[in-house]
Amino acid sequence: MINPVSSRERISSLDILRGFALLGIVLVNTLGFNASFFNFGGFYSRLPDPFQQKFYNIFISLTADKFIFLFSFLFGYGIFLQFRRFREEGAGYTGFMSRRMGVLALFGLAHIFFLWAGDILLMYAIAGMLILAVRNLSTRGQLILAFIFYFFIAIWLAMSVFITLPDAMSSTCTGCLEQAKSVYPHGSYLDCLRLRLHEYWDFRNINLFYYLPKIIGISLFGFVASKYELHLRVADQVKNWFGIWLFVVIIAVAAYFNYAGIADPKSRFAPALTMWGYEFMNMSVAAGYMLFIFLITTNLSVTRALGPFALMGRMSLTNYLMQSLFLSILFYGWGLGLFGQTKIPLLIIIALGVYFLQMVMNIFWFRYRNQGPVEWVWRWVAYNGARQKQGK
């Protein structure tokens, strides 16, 4: 009979990396809660203070999409670990995974409806079902699919040179930002709900043609890396992987400072090439973050010191949803109505405050429980169904 992984069986380096990814996610999502997706870039490109503008440009370039990469990579990594356990036990995996992703999709829909238009859980559920479909494909085939999905936006933009395609890089209601500035900081919960659903619908192209394929690709990368037990390989050959990490850092720095200039601005293919460079830069920077965490957690003292991050990672789903709850209360009119701030350091302080509060809550929670409340529901549905089928 297959059972959930116990707390003793958990992999500390992966939990710490999840906790670190959650820190990056709350830093970026705080900016999202503060400005509507109707015209996120437009809001932050017109900050009144030049210092704030420069600070924002540096901050967002080091965080945006890098932590989504880590979170998505770990999502795929965990899927393979589960798949291997089911395969070793001879238990049916398809039903388990279908239930698991179905519940995750429901969490995502609830997240969108009740809290925020920037949900990522629904896309994870779709990515998980696709991984289920290709789980027995060759590693080469999975990697080819991963690269195609990850760089899908560059392919899409290149194809748009020859044929007319939907715009994958902008919302369809940039003029609605002024409405958001009025409703989100001052409106009731129902006012915010109506506008949020409008916002989510208008953001559909970016979600469908940009974020969803990218998340699928990254999750597949994580699935393949888990096959080869990347975390154990780093731990077994620290010196070799330290050299690899240095090489990745050099590539990441070069990509960070040069990706925007790889294409001739006059070329019809400039948008496609620039997006290819941007995604390559995201991958390089995220890989540098990830390998750094894997390397430092080979030291037991460091691992113990980073224990609070591991606790955050152990209930990452609960913490992700809790972040949205806290930020909704802070930024929307039915709470404190802080929406529309133009001081970026203040937003970072708010994000760090939310994360620190969660960390304290997690420390107390795990004194009495072994898993987060949302994780408990998620696992109960998935594993209970598996046990009932085995019983039959």
N, C-alpha and C positions, 0 to 999 in steps of 0.2 A: 504494500500500500504506500503510495507516494504521499509525502508530507511536506509542509513548508519548511524552508531552511531555518534552522534554529539560530539563535543569536551567537552561539559559539562557532557555528559554521560560516558566519559571514566573513567577507574579505575586507579587512580594515582599509586597505588602500583604495578600494572602490568606493566604500562609504565616505571616506575623507574627500575623495574627488567629487562625489555627488554633493557633499556639503559645500565644497568650494564653488561648484557650479551654481548652487542655489544662491550663494553670495553674489555672484555676477548677475544672475537672473533678476534678483531684487533690485540691484543697482540700475539695470537697464529698464526693468518694468516700472520703476518709479518714474522715470522719464515718460514712459507710455501713459501712465495714469495721469500725469500732469499735463499732457497734450494729446489731443485726439488723433486717431489714425486717419481722420479725414484729410489732414495735411500736417503730419508729424514733422516732416522735414522742413516745411514752410515755416512752422512755428519756431523751430530752433535755429533756422537760418536768419532770423530777423530779431535776435536778442538785442536789446537796446545798448548794452554795455560791451565794448570791444573785448575786454578781458573775459567776460562771461562767454562770449562767442568763441574765443580761442580755447578757453578751458573746456568748453563743451566739445569742440572738434577733436581735441586730443583724447578726452575721456571716452567719447562714443566710439572712436576708432580703435581703442584698446579693449572695448567690452562688447559692442554690438555684434551679434552673431557668433562670437567666440564661445560664449558660455552656452548658447543653444547647441553649438557643436558638441561641447563636452557632455551636456545632458542627453542629447540624442545618441551620441556614441555609447554612453553607458546604458541607455535603453536597449540598444541592440546587443551590447555585451551581456546584459542580464538575460536576454531572451535565449541566447545560446546556452548559458549555464543551466537554465531551466530545461531546455530541450535535451541537453546531454543527460540530465538526471532522469528524465522520463524515458529516454532511450535505454539507459542502463537498467532501469527497473522494469522495462518492457511494458510500461503503462501507456495508455492512449493519450497522445499529446494534442491532437487536433481539437477535440472537444474542450479540453482545458484551456488552450490558447484562445479559442473562439469566445468562450465565456469571459476570459480575462480581458480581452480586447473589447468585448461588448460592454462590460461594466466600465472600462476606462472611457469609452465613447460617451456613456451616460454621464460620467463625471464631467467630461469636457462640455457636453451640452448644458449641464446645470451651471457650470462655471461661466459659460457665455451668457446664459439667461439671467442668472442672479447677480453676477459680479463684474465681468469684464469681457470686452470684445477681443482682447489679445490672447485668448486661450490657445494652448498648444497641445492639450491632451487629446482632443478629437483627431488631430493629425497623427499623433503617436499611435492611436488605435488603428488608423488606416495603415500606417507603416507596419505595425505589428502583424496585421493580417496579410500584407504583401510578403513579409518575411516568412510567415507560415507557409505561404504558397511556394516559395523558392528555397525552403530550408534544406532540401536534399539536392539542390543544384550543385554543380562542381564549384569549388572555391574560385576558380578562374571566372566562371560565369557570374557568380555573385559579385566579384570585384568589378567586372565589366558593367553590370547593372548599377553598382554603387557609383561608379564614375559618371555614367550617363545621367542618373538621377541627380547627383550632386551638382553637376555642371549643366543641368537642364536649362537654366535661365539663359546661359550663354548660347546654347543651341537654339533656343526659342527666339532670342534676339537676332541671331544670324539668319534664321529662316524668315523672320519678318522683313528682311531686306528684299526678299523675292516674292513673298505673298503677304496679304493683309491678315494680320492676326490680332487678337485682343491685346490691349496694352497690359503687360504683366507687371509693370513697375509703378503704377499709381492707382490711387482710389478714384472712384467716379464722382466724387462730390467734394472737391477741394474747397469750394465755397461754403461748405457747411461748418468750417472751423469756427466762424463767428457765432453760429448757433450753439456749438459746443461750449464756447467761452461763456455763454449766457446760461445754458441749461445745467451743465455739469457742476459748477460751483454753487448754484443757487436753487436748482430744481429739486422736487421731491423724488422719492425713490422711483415712483412710476414714471416721472418725467425722464429720469436718467435711464430707466429700463427701455423706454421707447426709443430714445436716441441711441442707446448702445446697440440695440438690434439693427437699427438703421446703419450705424457705423460698421457693424460686422458684415452686413450685406454689401455695403459699398467697398469693403476691403477684400471682397471675394477673389478678385483676380490675382492679387498679390499672394493670398493664401494658396490658391489653386495652382498657379503657374510658377510660383517662386518658393514659398516656404514648404509646402507639402512635398514636392520632389526632393528638395534639399534635405529635409528631415528623413525621408526614405533612404536617400543615399548615405547619409551619415550613420543611420541605424544599421545599414548593411555593412558599412566599414566596421562598426563595433561588433557585429555578429561574427565577421571573419576574424577580427583580432582576438575575440574570445576563443575561437577555435584553437588558436595557437597560444593561448594562455599568456597574453602579452605581459600581464602584471607579474607572473612568475618568471618569465624570461628576463625581465628587467631586474628582479630580485636576485636571480642566479648569476647574472653577468653585469654587475653594477658598473665596472670600469668601462666595458664596451659600450654600454648604453649611455654612460655619461658623455662619451665621445659622440655618439649619435645625437644626443640632446644638444650638444654644442653646435653640431652641424645644422640641426633643425633651427636653432636660434639664429644662426647666421642667415639661413634662407629666409626665415620669418622677418628679420630686420630688413633685409634687402627687398623683400616683397612689400613690406609695410611702406617703405619710402619711395618705391618705384612703380607700384602696380598702376597708378593713375596715369603714368606717362607711357605705357607700352603701346598705345594705339595713336595713330595720326587722327587728331580731332576732325579732320576733313573727310576721313574715310567713312563709308556707309557702314562698315563693320566695327567702328569705334565703340559703340555701346556694348556689343557682344564681347569684344576683346577686353574692354575695361571690366566687365562683370566677371569674365573668366579670371582676370588678374585679381579682382577683389575676392572672389571665392577661394582662389589659391592662397592668397594672403591670410584669409580667415582660417583655412585649414592649417597653415604653417604655424600661426600664432597659437591656435588651440592645441596643436600637437606639442608645442613647446611648453605650454601650461601643464598639459597632461603628463608628459614625461618627467617634468620637474616634480610633480606630486608623487609619481611612482618611485622616483629616485630617493626623495627625502624620506618616504615612508618605509624604505628598507632599513632605516635606523629605528630600533624599537623605542628609544627615548623620544624621538620626534613623533612617532606614531601615537605614543601615550599623550604627549603634549597637545596633539591635534585631535584628541578624543572628542571634544565638543563638536568639531566639524563632522566626525564620524556619526555622532548621534543625529545631527541634522540630516545626514545622508540616509540614515536608517529609516527615517519616515519622510522621505523627500516629497512624496505625493501630498501628504497632509500639510507639510510646510509650504509647498507651492501654492496650494489653495488658501492656506492661512495668510500668506503674503498678500494675496488678492483681497481677502477680507479686510485686513488692516489698511491697505492702501485705498480701498474703496471708502472706508470710514474717514480717512484723512483727506481725500481729495474731492469727494462728491458732496453735493449740497445737503444730502440727508445725513451727512457727518459734519466734518469741520470745513468742507468747502475750500480746500487749498488749491484747487485746480488753477493752472495758468501761471505758476511761479516762473520768474525769469532768472532767478539766482541759482545757478547750477550747484555750487557747493552746498547750498541749503538742501537741495534735493538729495544729494549724496549723503548728507548727515541724516536725513529722514530715513533713507534706505538702510544705512548702517544701524540706526536705532531699531528699526523693525527687525533686522537680522539678529541683533544682540538680544532683543526681547525674546525672539523665538529660541535662540540658543539656551537662554536661561530656562524657558518653559520646557525645552527638550530634556535638559539635565534633570529637572524634577520629574518629568513624565516617566523617564526610563528607570527611575528608582522603583517604580511600582508596576510598570508594564514592559512588555518585550517588543511591542510594535505600536505604530501609530494607529489612531482610530480609523482613518480612511483606509489604511493598509489592511487593517483587520477585516473590514467589510469586503474589500477587493479580494483578499485571499480566501475568505470564508466562502464566497460565491464560487470562485474558481476551483478550489480544492474539494469543497463539499460535493460539487457536481461530479468530480472525478471519482470520489469515494462511492457515491451512489451507483455509478455505472459499473465500478468494480464489484460492488455488492450483488449486482444483477448477474 
